[in-house]
Amino acid sequence: MEASNMLNYIKEVLENMPTGWLSTTTHRLDIYDEKLAKTQFLEQFETLFKNNNSESTALNELPTAYDYIRLGHPLSCVLEWGIANLNHLKSENVISFSSKTVPVLAILRKNLLDNKNTQIVYKDKLPTCFDAEVIKSVYGYTFELKKVEKIEDIVPFNGSTIFISEEDGFGTVDLNSNIDFFISLYEHLGSVLVVNGEQNENYVSDIQHVRRRETIAMTPADCLTALNALVAQTSIAFHENNLEANKKSVLNSINKITNTTTKALVASSGLSIQYAILMGLIHDARENHPGKAIKIIVPPNCYGGTNDQARRVAACLDNVEIVDLLVDGDNDMVQSIDTVLTAIAKEDAVPYIIAEIPTNPRVEVPDLNQLKAVLSKPRKTETGIFAIDPVFILDQTFCPNVHFLGDEDILSAVRTISFASGSKFPSGGQCTAGYCVGNKKTNALMEKIDMHLALCDNEATDLQYDILAKQLPSMNQRIIDAYKNTREFVNFIHDTLPGAKINFVSEELASQGFTPSVFSLDLPTEGNTAEEKEAHKRALNLKLIHLMITRIPNESKFCVSYGQLKGCYWTIPATSTQGTTKEGDKDYIVRASLSPDLDLELHKKVFLDFVEMI
């Protein structure tokens, strides 16, 4: 009876859920406490369940579950809550993934760092993308594989036992005490991981962090499919789609946008494609430069996911090390790259550089001719032989329309791979899928990246391809229109609050094609000490954002976003995109991004009111 009541309640919730549960990629930060991600949402959801309240207004007032849907979202939380309830488990012990292999990698990662044994047990077959030899040799993970006829054949093991099974529906799990982790695989949807037993609950946060950085949660659309199967207690219903046509359209659009002819790769998110890039390059280095140290060169204050993921990869591999690249403010990216590459060349190591152009959040662009020269410069090792040339991994999320990779473009002669986060301009904020493409000098590298994208089962979903096929053709025009709005707003702020420091591209850079629609704002402050000034500025940041989102609630949002189809988005990088960045490298400034479609005059008016208030 209890299970029946729960399933009926979920059915009512699905009928009344806010449209944003299915359609938005970033959620409100003003009703979000990162330390209580998922739990705060589910605590209040549980109260609604006990009161049998599934009304739309009540559901709409629930706090934000996660700031990005790639980390999780209301529908993934409800799915995990429903499965947990059926199995009398804590909801945090159930974690859904869009990938079938990454939940396995998440457990293997923790056991590697904890020096703990792992056995992977399965009945019929492992996922086709699961390449045991590559996982051992490139990722550095160790494990035993064991096939069984039935679950009862599993015996106690000195370490962790992972049981993998293919399923076509959602229900109760046989919580065999000899199994630590159950991973149920669902064709087209991904997987659901169940953590079994109190002794394994210390894995939950580590597994969640892998979902946060190396893949995504099961998508809202796929969670809805899963929930419909759950409440009906039937097999999963699949619908035909135009995947091949959509995929062809997306790849053609990426080639046209980036001025390339090489094969692009499309992943479930920007971090999913970045993970494939890093692991593909490490694989290539192991084959072509065996025994040599690998240096991942990354700005310490860049987007927190990029920074954190690179350091997480290095933490698992003895020969991989992070080198800080200082790019913002008083530091010049070109000079920093030259210094770092010269030092790495002397060590005869393999250099991989990750950098954003423009940088985030300072929106700076290096001298591109100097960048080309410093990346192309021949360098020598201590023994006098030529050093390994770098691979430049370029995050173009802010300006995906600028040409770097074509035969006549600025970085055509440097091994360069460009990638972009799809939740920004590529999809107009409608999905998280990201992509990468390389110039002709990276063909062999791209084959390795493709292999690791497949191994991690992180390719874009069918719906993500469908959304990108619709949105990519209009992307460049949207970039132009959003830039015009942003330039006008920046000029207005400059005139009305001349004491503020605005980080935005110059008119000269814009004429070269760098037309982002994001800027950062360092508000003027006051106080007798540095601490007082900083505290006052941080309070002003929140005051400005609060004014905008309360006075213009239909357009101004407090969330981590960029490149959306409509509205204006505000955040503070230090407390959102730089969440895992070292405290000293964080930016406590306001970052704003404007879309092609918003009431600019109203935003100016409210900003003027803010100026008069301070």
C-alpha positions as CSV (number, residue, x, y, z in Angstrom):
1,M,0.0,0.0,0.0
2,E,2.8,2.4,0.9
3,A,4.6,1.8,-2.4
4,S,1.3,2.2,-4.3
5,N,0.6,5.6,-2.6
6,M,4.1,6.8,-3.4
7,L,3.8,5.8,-7.1
8,N,0.4,7.4,-7.4
9,Y,1.9,10.6,-5.9
10,I,4.7,10.6,-8.3
11,K,2.2,10.2,-11.2
12,E,0.3,13.3,-9.9
13,V,3.6,15.2,-9.6
14,L,4.5,14.4,-13.2
15,E,1.1,15.7,-14.3
16,N,1.5,19.0,-12.4
17,M,5.3,19.6,-12.5
18,P,6.6,23.1,-13.5
19,T,7.7,23.3,-17.1
20,G,11.2,24.3,-15.9
21,W,11.8,20.9,-14.5
22,L,12.0,19.6,-18.0
23,S,13.3,22.6,-20.0
24,T,15.8,24.7,-18.0
25,T,19.5,23.9,-17.8
26,T,20.5,26.2,-14.9
27,H,18.4,27.0,-11.8
28,R,18.0,29.8,-9.4
29,L,20.8,30.5,-7.0
30,D,18.7,32.7,-4.6
31,I,16.9,29.6,-3.4
32,Y,19.8,27.2,-3.5
33,D,22.2,26.1,-0.8
34,E,25.0,24.1,-2.4
35,K,25.9,22.3,0.8
36,L,22.3,20.9,0.8
37,A,22.1,20.0,-2.9
38,K,19.4,17.4,-3.5
39,T,18.7,17.0,0.3
40,Q,16.9,20.3,0.8
41,F,14.8,19.8,-2.3
42,L,13.8,16.2,-1.2
43,E,13.1,17.2,2.4
44,Q,10.5,19.6,1.3
45,F,9.3,17.3,-1.4
46,E,8.8,14.6,1.2
47,T,6.7,17.0,3.2
48,L,4.5,17.6,0.2
49,F,4.2,13.8,-0.2
50,K,3.1,13.3,3.4
51,N,0.5,16.0,2.9
52,N,-0.5,14.5,-0.4
53,N,0.1,17.9,-2.0
54,S,1.1,17.7,-5.7
55,E,-0.3,21.1,-6.7
56,S,1.8,23.0,-9.3
57,T,2.1,26.1,-7.0
58,A,3.6,23.9,-4.2
59,L,6.0,22.1,-6.6
60,N,7.1,25.5,-8.1
61,E,8.1,26.8,-4.6
62,L,10.5,23.9,-3.9
63,P,14.2,25.0,-3.5
64,T,16.7,24.5,-6.3
65,A,18.0,20.9,-6.2
66,Y,21.2,21.6,-8.1
67,D,22.4,24.8,-9.9
68,Y,23.2,22.9,-13.1
69,I,21.0,20.1,-14.5
70,R,24.2,18.2,-15.5
71,L,24.8,17.8,-11.8
72,G,21.2,16.8,-11.1
73,H,17.7,18.3,-11.1
74,P,14.2,17.9,-9.7
75,L,13.3,14.9,-11.9
76,S,16.5,13.0,-11.2
77,C,15.9,13.7,-7.5
78,V,12.4,12.4,-7.7
79,L,13.5,9.3,-9.7
80,E,16.2,8.5,-7.1
81,W,13.7,9.2,-4.2
82,G,11.2,6.8,-5.8
83,I,13.7,4.0,-6.3
84,A,15.1,4.5,-2.8
85,N,11.6,4.3,-1.3
86,L,10.7,1.1,-3.1
87,N,13.9,-0.5,-1.7
88,H,13.7,1.1,1.8
89,L,17.0,3.0,1.2
90,K,18.1,6.6,1.9
91,S,17.6,8.7,-1.3
92,E,21.2,9.8,-1.3
93,N,22.2,6.1,-1.8
94,V,20.6,6.1,-5.3
95,I,22.4,8.0,-8.0
96,S,21.3,8.2,-11.7
97,F,23.7,8.7,-14.6
98,S,23.4,9.5,-18.3
99,S,26.4,7.2,-18.8
100,K,26.5,3.4,-18.3
101,T,30.3,3.2,-17.5
102,V,31.1,6.3,-15.4
103,P,29.4,5.0,-12.3
104,V,31.8,2.0,-12.4
105,L,34.7,4.5,-13.0
106,A,33.6,6.5,-10.0
107,I,33.9,3.5,-7.6
108,L,37.2,2.5,-9.2
109,R,38.5,6.0,-8.7
110,K,37.8,6.0,-5.0
111,N,39.2,2.6,-4.5
112,L,42.4,3.5,-6.4
113,L,42.9,6.5,-4.0
114,D,42.0,4.3,-1.0
115,N,44.1,1.4,-2.2
116,K,41.2,-1.0,-2.0
117,N,40.4,-4.0,-4.2
118,T,37.4,-4.1,-6.6
119,Q,35.6,-6.9,-8.4
120,I,33.1,-6.3,-11.1
121,V,30.5,-9.0,-11.4
122,Y,28.0,-9.3,-14.2
123,K,25.5,-11.9,-15.6
124,D,25.1,-11.6,-19.3
125,K,27.6,-9.1,-20.7
126,L,29.3,-5.9,-19.8
127,P,28.4,-2.6,-21.7
128,T,29.9,-2.7,-25.2
129,C,31.7,0.6,-24.4
130,F,33.5,-0.9,-21.3
131,D,37.1,-1.5,-22.4
132,A,38.8,-3.2,-19.4
133,E,42.3,-3.0,-20.8
134,V,42.2,0.7,-21.5
135,I,40.6,1.5,-18.1
136,K,43.5,-0.3,-16.5
137,S,46.3,1.1,-18.6
138,V,45.2,4.7,-19.2
139,Y,43.0,5.5,-16.2
140,G,45.2,3.5,-13.8
141,Y,42.3,1.6,-12.2
142,T,42.7,-2.0,-11.0
143,F,39.9,-4.6,-10.7
144,E,38.9,-8.2,-11.4
145,L,36.1,-9.2,-13.8
146,K,33.8,-12.1,-12.9
147,K,30.8,-13.5,-14.8
148,V,28.1,-15.4,-12.8
149,E,25.0,-17.3,-13.8
150,K,22.8,-15.9,-11.0
151,I,23.2,-13.3,-8.3
152,E,23.3,-16.0,-5.6
153,D,26.6,-17.2,-6.9
154,I,28.3,-14.0,-5.7
155,V,30.5,-14.8,-2.6
156,P,32.2,-12.5,-0.1
157,F,35.2,-10.5,-1.4
158,N,38.0,-8.6,0.3
159,G,37.2,-5.2,-1.2
160,S,34.2,-3.7,-3.1
161,T,31.9,-5.8,-5.2
162,I,30.1,-4.1,-8.1
163,F,27.2,-5.9,-9.7
164,I,26.2,-4.8,-13.2
165,S,22.9,-5.9,-14.8
166,E,20.9,-4.8,-17.8
167,E,17.3,-3.9,-17.0
168,D,14.2,-2.8,-18.9
169,G,12.2,-1.4,-15.9
170,F,12.4,0.1,-12.5
171,G,11.5,-1.7,-9.3
172,T,13.0,-3.5,-6.3
173,V,16.7,-4.5,-6.2
174,D,17.9,-7.8,-4.7
175,L,20.0,-6.2,-2.0
176,N,22.4,-9.1,-1.6
177,S,24.8,-8.5,1.3
178,N,27.7,-9.7,-0.7
179,I,27.2,-6.8,-3.2
180,D,28.3,-3.3,-2.3
181,F,27.1,-1.4,-5.5
182,F,24.3,-2.3,-7.9
183,I,24.5,-0.7,-11.3
184,S,21.4,-1.1,-13.4
185,L,21.9,-0.3,-17.1
186,Y,19.0,1.1,-19.2
187,E,19.3,1.2,-23.0
188,H,19.0,4.8,-24.2
189,L,18.7,6.3,-20.7
190,G,21.9,5.6,-18.8
191,S,22.2,3.9,-15.5
192,V,21.2,3.9,-11.8
193,L,23.7,3.1,-9.1
194,V,22.5,1.8,-5.7
195,V,24.9,2.0,-2.8
196,N,24.3,-0.9,-0.5
197,G,25.0,-0.9,3.3
198,E,26.1,1.7,5.8
199,Q,29.7,0.6,5.3
200,N,29.6,2.1,1.8
201,E,27.8,5.4,2.5
202,N,31.2,7.2,2.6
203,Y,31.3,6.6,-1.2
204,V,28.3,8.7,-1.9
205,S,29.9,12.2,-2.0
206,D,32.8,10.9,-4.1
207,I,30.5,9.3,-6.6
208,Q,28.4,12.5,-6.8
209,H,31.6,14.4,-7.4
210,V,32.4,12.2,-10.4
211,R,28.9,12.8,-11.7
212,R,29.5,16.5,-11.2
213,R,32.9,16.6,-13.1
214,E,33.3,13.8,-15.5
215,T,29.7,13.2,-16.8
216,I,26.1,14.2,-16.2
217,A,23.1,13.0,-14.3
218,M,20.4,11.2,-16.3
219,T,18.8,14.1,-18.3
220,P,15.4,15.5,-17.4
221,A,13.8,14.0,-20.5
222,D,15.2,10.6,-19.9
223,C,14.3,10.8,-16.2
224,L,10.7,11.6,-17.2
225,T,10.7,8.4,-19.4
226,A,12.2,6.5,-16.4
227,L,9.6,7.9,-14.0
228,N,6.7,7.0,-16.3
229,A,8.0,3.4,-16.4
230,L,8.4,3.5,-12.6
231,V,4.9,4.6,-11.8
232,A,3.3,2.3,-14.4
233,Q,5.6,-0.6,-13.3
234,T,6.1,-1.5,-17.0
235,S,9.0,-1.7,-19.4
236,I,10.5,1.5,-20.6
237,A,8.8,3.0,-23.7
238,F,11.0,4.3,-26.4
239,H,10.1,6.6,-29.3
240,E,11.6,6.8,-32.7
241,N,13.8,9.8,-33.5
242,N,15.8,11.4,-36.3
243,L,19.1,10.7,-34.7
244,E,21.2,10.1,-37.9
245,A,19.8,13.2,-39.7
246,N,20.2,15.4,-36.5
247,K,23.7,14.1,-36.0
248,K,24.7,14.9,-39.6
249,S,23.2,18.4,-39.3
250,V,25.0,19.1,-36.0
251,L,28.4,18.0,-37.3
252,N,27.9,20.1,-40.4
253,S,27.0,23.1,-38.4
254,I,30.0,22.8,-36.1
255,N,32.3,22.5,-39.2
256,K,30.7,25.6,-40.7
257,I,30.8,27.6,-37.4
258,T,34.5,26.7,-36.7
259,N,35.7,26.8,-40.3
260,T,36.9,23.2,-40.1
261,T,36.6,20.1,-42.2
262,T,37.7,17.6,-39.6
263,K,35.2,15.4,-37.6
264,A,33.6,17.0,-34.6
265,L,32.6,15.1,-31.5
266,V,29.5,15.9,-29.4
267,A,29.2,15.0,-25.7
268,S,26.6,15.1,-23.0
269,S,28.2,18.3,-21.6
270,G,31.2,20.6,-21.9
271,L,32.9,18.8,-19.0
272,S,32.1,15.4,-20.6
273,I,33.9,16.5,-23.8
274,Q,36.8,18.0,-21.8
275,Y,37.2,14.7,-19.9
276,A,37.4,12.8,-23.2
277,I,40.0,15.3,-24.4
278,L,42.2,14.9,-21.4
279,M,42.0,11.1,-21.3
280,G,42.5,10.8,-25.0
281,L,45.6,13.0,-24.9
282,I,47.0,11.0,-21.9
283,H,46.4,7.8,-23.9
284,D,48.3,9.3,-26.9
285,A,51.2,10.4,-24.6
286,R,51.4,6.9,-23.1
287,E,51.7,5.4,-26.6
288,N,53.9,8.0,-28.3
289,H,56.0,9.3,-25.4
290,P,56.1,6.3,-23.0
291,G,57.6,7.1,-19.5
292,K,57.6,10.8,-20.0
293,A,55.9,13.2,-17.5
294,I,52.6,14.8,-18.7
295,K,52.0,18.4,-17.7
296,I,48.4,19.8,-17.8
297,I,48.8,23.5,-17.9
298,V,45.6,25.3,-16.6
299,P,44.7,28.7,-15.2
300,P,44.1,28.5,-11.4
301,N,41.1,30.9,-11.6
302,C,39.4,29.6,-14.7
303,Y,36.0,28.0,-14.7
304,G,35.9,25.8,-11.6
305,G,34.8,22.6,-13.4
306,T,37.8,22.8,-15.8
307,N,40.2,23.5,-13.0
308,D,38.8,20.8,-10.7
309,Q,38.5,18.1,-13.4
310,A,42.1,18.6,-14.5
311,R,43.4,18.3,-10.9
312,R,41.2,15.2,-10.3
313,V,42.7,13.5,-13.4
314,A,46.2,14.3,-12.2
315,A,45.5,12.9,-8.7
316,C,44.9,9.5,-10.2
317,L,48.0,9.2,-12.3
318,D,51.6,9.3,-11.0
319,N,53.1,10.8,-14.2
320,V,50.5,13.6,-14.6
321,E,51.0,16.9,-12.9
322,I,49.1,20.3,-12.9
323,V,51.1,23.4,-13.8
324,D,49.4,26.8,-13.0
325,L,49.0,29.2,-15.9
326,L,48.5,32.8,-14.8
327,V,46.4,34.6,-17.4
328,D,44.3,37.3,-15.9
329,G,44.8,40.8,-14.5
330,D,48.5,41.7,-14.3
331,N,49.5,38.4,-15.9
332,D,49.8,38.1,-19.7
333,M,48.7,34.8,-21.1
334,V,51.4,34.7,-23.8
335,Q,54.2,35.5,-21.5
336,S,53.0,32.9,-19.0
337,I,52.7,30.2,-21.7
338,D,56.3,31.0,-22.8
339,T,57.7,30.7,-19.3
340,V,55.8,27.5,-18.6
341,L,56.6,25.8,-21.9
342,T,60.3,26.7,-21.6
343,A,60.5,25.0,-18.2
344,I,58.5,21.9,-19.3
345,A,60.8,21.6,-22.4
346,K,63.8,21.4,-20.2
347,E,62.2,18.5,-18.4
348,D,61.4,16.8,-21.7
349,A,57.8,16.4,-20.6
350,V,54.5,16.4,-22.6
351,P,52.7,19.8,-22.4
352,Y,48.9,20.1,-22.7
353,I,47.5,23.7,-22.3
354,I,43.9,24.4,-21.4
355,A,42.9,28.0,-21.7
356,E,39.8,30.1,-22.3
357,I,39.7,32.9,-24.9
358,P,38.2,35.2,-23.8
359,T,39.1,34.4,-20.2
360,N,36.5,33.9,-17.6
361,P,35.5,36.0,-15.7
362,R,37.8,38.9,-16.8
363,V,36.9,38.6,-20.5
364,E,40.5,39.1,-21.7
365,V,41.9,38.1,-25.1
366,P,45.7,37.7,-25.7
367,D,47.6,39.1,-28.7
368,L,46.8,36.2,-31.1
369,N,49.9,36.7,-33.3
370,Q,52.1,36.5,-30.2
371,L,50.1,33.5,-29.0
372,K,50.7,31.7,-32.3
373,A,54.4,32.5,-32.1
374,V,54.9,31.3,-28.5
375,L,53.0,28.1,-29.2
376,S,55.0,27.4,-32.4
377,K,58.4,28.3,-30.9
378,P,60.9,25.4,-31.1
379,R,62.3,24.6,-27.7
380,K,65.1,22.3,-26.5
381,T,65.4,19.9,-23.7
382,E,68.4,19.9,-21.2
383,T,70.1,17.5,-23.5
384,G,69.7,19.7,-26.5
385,I,67.1,17.7,-28.5
386,F,63.9,19.3,-29.7
387,A,61.1,19.2,-27.0
388,I,57.6,17.9,-27.6
389,D,55.4,20.5,-29.1
390,P,52.3,21.5,-27.0
391,V,48.7,20.7,-27.6
392,F,46.5,23.8,-27.1
393,I,43.0,23.0,-25.7
394,L,41.0,26.0,-26.3
395,D,37.7,26.7,-24.4
396,Q,35.7,28.8,-26.9
397,T,32.5,28.9,-24.8
398,F,32.4,32.7,-24.6
399,C,33.1,33.2,-28.4
400,P,32.4,29.9,-30.3
401,N,32.1,31.8,-33.6
402,V,35.7,33.0,-33.8
403,H,37.8,31.0,-36.3
404,F,41.0,29.5,-35.0
405,L,41.4,26.1,-36.7
406,G,40.8,26.5,-40.4
407,D,43.7,26.2,-42.9
408,E,44.2,30.0,-43.1
409,D,43.3,30.7,-39.4
410,I,45.7,31.9,-36.7
411,L,46.3,28.5,-35.0
412,S,46.2,26.2,-38.1
413,A,49.9,25.3,-37.6
414,V,49.6,24.6,-33.9
415,R,48.1,21.4,-32.6
416,T,44.8,22.9,-31.4
417,I,41.5,21.4,-30.2
418,S,38.6,23.8,-29.6
419,F,35.6,22.9,-27.4
420,A,32.5,24.7,-26.2
421,S,29.8,24.1,-23.5
422,G,26.5,23.4,-25.2
423,S,24.3,24.8,-22.5
424,K,25.5,28.3,-23.6
425,F,25.2,29.5,-27.2
426,P,25.1,26.2,-29.1
427,S,21.7,25.2,-27.6
428,G,20.5,28.6,-26.4
429,G,20.4,27.2,-22.9
430,Q,18.1,24.3,-23.8
431,C,20.5,21.4,-23.2
432,T,24.0,20.7,-21.8
433,A,25.6,19.0,-24.8
434,G,29.1,20.2,-25.6
435,Y,31.4,19.6,-28.6
436,C,35.0,19.7,-29.7
437,V,36.8,19.9,-33.0
438,G,40.4,20.0,-33.9
439,N,42.5,21.4,-36.8
440,K,44.1,19.0,-39.3
441,K,47.2,18.6,-37.1
442,T,45.1,16.8,-34.5
443,N,43.5,14.0,-36.5
444,A,45.3,11.2,-34.6
445,L,44.6,12.9,-31.3
446,M,40.9,13.2,-32.1
447,E,40.7,9.4,-32.8
448,K,41.9,8.8,-29.2
449,I,39.4,11.4,-27.9
450,D,36.6,9.7,-29.8
451,M,37.6,6.4,-28.2
452,H,37.4,7.8,-24.7
453,L,34.1,9.6,-25.3
454,A,32.7,6.3,-26.3
455,L,34.4,4.4,-23.4
456,C,32.8,6.8,-20.9
457,D,29.5,6.6,-22.7
458,N,29.4,10.4,-22.7
459,E,28.1,11.1,-26.2
460,A,25.2,13.5,-26.5
461,T,21.8,12.0,-26.1
462,D,19.3,11.7,-29.0
463,L,17.3,14.7,-27.7
464,Q,20.5,16.8,-27.2
465,Y,21.3,16.2,-30.9
466,D,17.8,17.2,-31.8
467,I,18.0,20.5,-29.8
468,L,21.5,21.3,-31.3
469,A,20.2,20.6,-34.8
470,K,17.5,23.2,-34.3
471,Q,19.7,25.8,-32.5
472,L,23.1,25.7,-34.0
473,P,22.2,27.2,-37.4
474,S,21.0,30.4,-35.7
475,M,23.9,30.6,-33.2
476,N,26.1,33.2,-35.0
477,Q,23.2,35.6,-35.5
478,R,22.2,35.2,-31.8
479,I,25.8,36.0,-30.8
480,I,25.8,39.2,-32.8
481,D,22.4,40.3,-31.4
482,A,23.4,39.5,-27.8
483,Y,26.7,41.4,-28.2
484,K,24.8,44.5,-29.3
485,N,22.7,44.5,-26.2
486,T,25.7,43.8,-24.0
487,R,27.8,46.6,-25.5
488,E,24.9,49.1,-25.0
489,F,24.4,48.0,-21.4
490,V,28.2,48.2,-20.7
491,N,28.4,51.7,-22.1
492,F,25.4,52.7,-20.0
493,I,27.0,51.4,-16.8
494,H,30.2,53.1,-17.7
495,D,28.4,56.4,-18.0
496,T,26.2,56.1,-14.9
497,L,28.7,54.5,-12.5
498,P,32.1,55.6,-13.7
499,G,33.7,54.3,-10.5
500,A,33.0,50.7,-11.4
501,K,35.6,48.6,-13.2
502,I,34.0,46.8,-16.1
503,N,35.7,43.8,-17.7
504,F,34.6,43.5,-21.3
505,V,36.2,43.3,-24.7
506,S,37.4,46.5,-26.4
507,E,35.8,47.8,-29.6
508,E,39.0,46.8,-31.4
509,L,38.7,43.2,-30.2
510,A,35.0,43.2,-31.2
511,S,35.9,44.3,-34.7
512,Q,38.2,41.2,-34.8
513,G,35.1,38.9,-34.1
514,F,35.3,38.7,-30.3
515,T,31.8,39.6,-29.5
516,P,30.9,37.9,-26.1
517,S,27.7,38.8,-24.3
518,V,29.1,38.5,-20.9
519,F,30.9,41.1,-18.8
520,S,32.1,41.3,-15.2
521,L,31.6,44.2,-12.9
522,D,33.9,45.3,-10.0
523,L,31.6,47.7,-8.1
524,P,33.1,50.8,-6.3
525,T,33.4,50.2,-2.6
526,E,34.2,52.0,0.6
527,G,35.7,51.3,4.0
528,N,38.8,52.0,6.2
529,T,40.5,48.7,5.7
530,A,40.9,46.2,2.8
531,E,38.6,43.8,4.7
532,E,35.9,46.4,5.2
533,K,36.1,47.4,1.5
534,E,35.8,43.8,0.4
535,A,32.9,43.1,2.7
536,H,31.1,46.2,1.4
537,K,31.7,45.2,-2.2
538,R,30.3,41.7,-1.6
539,A,27.2,43.1,0.0
540,L,26.7,45.5,-3.0
541,N,27.1,42.6,-5.4
542,L,24.1,40.8,-3.8
543,K,22.2,44.0,-3.5
544,L,22.5,44.7,-7.2
545,I,21.5,41.1,-8.2
546,H,18.6,41.1,-5.7
547,L,17.3,44.3,-7.1
548,M,17.5,43.0,-10.7
549,I,15.8,39.7,-10.1
550,T,13.0,41.2,-7.9
551,R,12.2,44.1,-10.2
552,I,12.5,42.2,-13.5
553,P,11.5,38.6,-12.4
554,N,10.5,37.5,-15.8
555,E,13.8,38.3,-17.4
556,S,16.6,38.8,-14.8
557,K,17.7,35.5,-13.2
558,F,20.2,34.8,-10.5
559,C,21.8,31.7,-12.0
560,V,24.9,30.4,-13.8
561,S,24.0,30.9,-17.4
562,Y,25.2,32.4,-20.7
563,G,24.0,32.4,-24.3
564,Q,20.4,31.8,-23.4
565,L,17.6,32.7,-25.9
566,K,15.9,35.2,-23.6
567,G,16.6,37.3,-20.5
568,C,19.6,38.5,-18.5
569,Y,21.6,36.3,-16.1
570,W,23.6,37.3,-13.0
571,T,26.1,35.4,-10.9
572,I,29.1,35.9,-8.6
573,P,31.8,33.6,-10.0
574,A,33.5,33.0,-6.6
575,T,30.3,31.4,-5.3
576,S,29.1,29.6,-8.4
577,T,31.3,28.8,-11.4
578,Q,34.5,28.9,-9.3
579,G,33.0,26.8,-6.5
580,T,36.0,24.4,-6.2
581,T,38.7,27.0,-7.1
582,K,41.2,27.9,-4.4
583,E,39.9,30.8,-2.2
584,G,42.8,33.1,-3.1
585,D,42.0,32.7,-6.9
586,K,38.3,33.4,-6.7
587,D,36.6,36.5,-8.1
588,Y,34.0,38.1,-5.9
589,I,32.6,40.3,-8.6
590,V,29.3,40.4,-10.5
591,R,29.1,38.6,-13.8
592,A,26.3,39.3,-16.1
593,S,25.2,37.9,-19.5
594,L,22.6,39.3,-21.8
595,S,20.6,37.5,-24.4
596,P,19.5,38.7,-27.9
597,D,15.9,39.1,-26.5
598,L,15.4,41.3,-23.4
599,D,13.9,44.6,-22.3
600,L,17.2,46.5,-22.2
601,E,15.6,49.8,-21.3
602,L,14.0,48.3,-18.2
603,H,17.4,46.8,-17.2
604,K,19.0,50.3,-17.6
605,K,16.3,51.9,-15.5
606,V,16.7,49.4,-12.6
607,F,20.5,49.7,-12.7
608,L,20.1,53.5,-12.5
609,D,17.9,53.0,-9.4
610,F,20.7,50.9,-7.9
611,V,23.2,53.6,-8.6
612,E,21.0,56.2,-6.8
613,M,20.6,53.8,-3.8
614,I,24.3,53.6,-3.2
